[in-house]
Structures are given as structure tokens and as C-alpha cells.
Amino acid sequence: MSEERRFATVEIAGPGRNLLNPEVMSGVEEGLRAADADPGVAGIVLTGRGEAFCAGLDTDAIAAGGDPIAFAGALVRILKLIPTLGTPVVAAVNGDAVASGASLVAACDFAVAAPHALIGTREVSIGIWPMVAQVPLIQRLGPRAAMENIGSGEPFSAERARELGLVNAVVPADEVLEAAHGWLAKAARAGAVGAVGRPTVYRLAELGYEDALDEALGLFTRMFREGQQEDREGRS
């Protein structure tokens, strides 16, 4: 993990086109946790080493005897972790983000992609259903738009991903990191309240309309009362 302008970069650095195995995913998870725990970090960039973002799970390693449950379990831990962080995360999609790589993009708060990047699952084209990878895509896009990719096995172009809301912007390849920092700079406007508010977006998204409003009212009440308490303590 490296830092620049108070933004931390967590790099996916796996074999081939940044394939995911338990060791690689453990490094990503540790990088995310360390950046989130650092009070000097205002945002996290998740990107891939070299010319690719991530080509998904290392299926050759699984075929050679790797435990598929260990691979999938490590991915699930990261996908569960990202929405709970208090620090905003942007995917800097410097190259193809396919298979499970697409799920990492979908799990981030923001995403910026190079024009040539393909984003989406490919599994059905080889007779496999992306059971885990599909979840963040469905959550981010809804089932109809997600099925455009999941059901066909054809990843989205970067521009199509932008049209659907999977990425926020498509910029020249040499501007991806700068654009990613720009989104984190916007998110940093929230200050300390962002660490409290960010996880609520994902919690509320999982609830029905009325339940979400009830939950939001409770969160608002708690936030308001804590603010009043801080004001009283500051005046005493």
C-alpha cells in the first residue's frame, strides 16, 4: 500500500492479469483494513498492477488442486468488508476487470475506467454461473441491467458500464488515477461524518422502503443527540 495526497492505494498484484488467489486476496484485505484504520487516509484507491485491473479467480490454480471454497471465501470476505469501511473507496480501472474482478469494481463507492477496459463476468460463456461475482453487480445495477452481462457472458465496454452506472467516468488511460483521486477529494468533503454515513448507504439499500425510513429515523436521532451532547461538552 502506498500513499499520495492522503489517499492510499491498494494494488491487486496477482499472477497473470492479476488473478486472485487466497494469498493475493489476503493482501488486498489487509491493505483495505490498514488504510481504513489510518486517520491520515482520506480515501482508498483500489487498482491493478500493470495493465490489468483483475481477471478474476485463478481457476488454473484451482484446477491444479486449490480449494475452490477457500478461493471463493476469500473473495466474499473482501466483498463484505468494502461496504463496512468508514473510508470511501474508488476503483481505478486501469484495464480489464472481468469475472470476480468486476465484482470488486461494483463493490466500490466510485469507479473510473480507461476507455479500453472491459468490465463484467465471462463465466457463462464457459458453462459456469458467477454465483459470488454476480452479487455486487446485481446490487449496483439491479437484476435487469446486471443480466445484460451476467446472462450473456459478455463484459460491458467501459462506456456501457458508465451508461449503466457501474462506473462514474471514462477517462484516458493516463488520467485514471488522477480522476480517481478527484472522486475521493469530493467524498472527503463529508469530513468525519462520512465515516458514519458511508456504511449506512449500503445498509439502507438492503431494506424495504418503510424499513429503510424507520432505520434512517433512528440513525438521524442518534446522530442529532450525539451532536447535541458534543455541543454541551464543548460549552462546559
Buried (B, 14 or more C-beta within 10 A) or exposed (E): BEEEEBBBBBBBEBEEBBBBBBEBBEBBBEBBEBBBEBEEBBBBBBBBBEBBBBBBBBBEBBEEEBEEEEBBEBBBBBBEBBBEBEBBBBBBBBBBBBBBBBBBBBBBBBBBBBEEBBBBBBBBEEEEEBEBBBBBBBBBBEEEBBBBBBEEBBBBBBEBBBEBEBBBBBBEBEEBBEBBBBBBBEBBEBEEEBBBEBBBEBBBEEEEEEEBEEBBEEBEEEBEEEEEEEEEEEEE
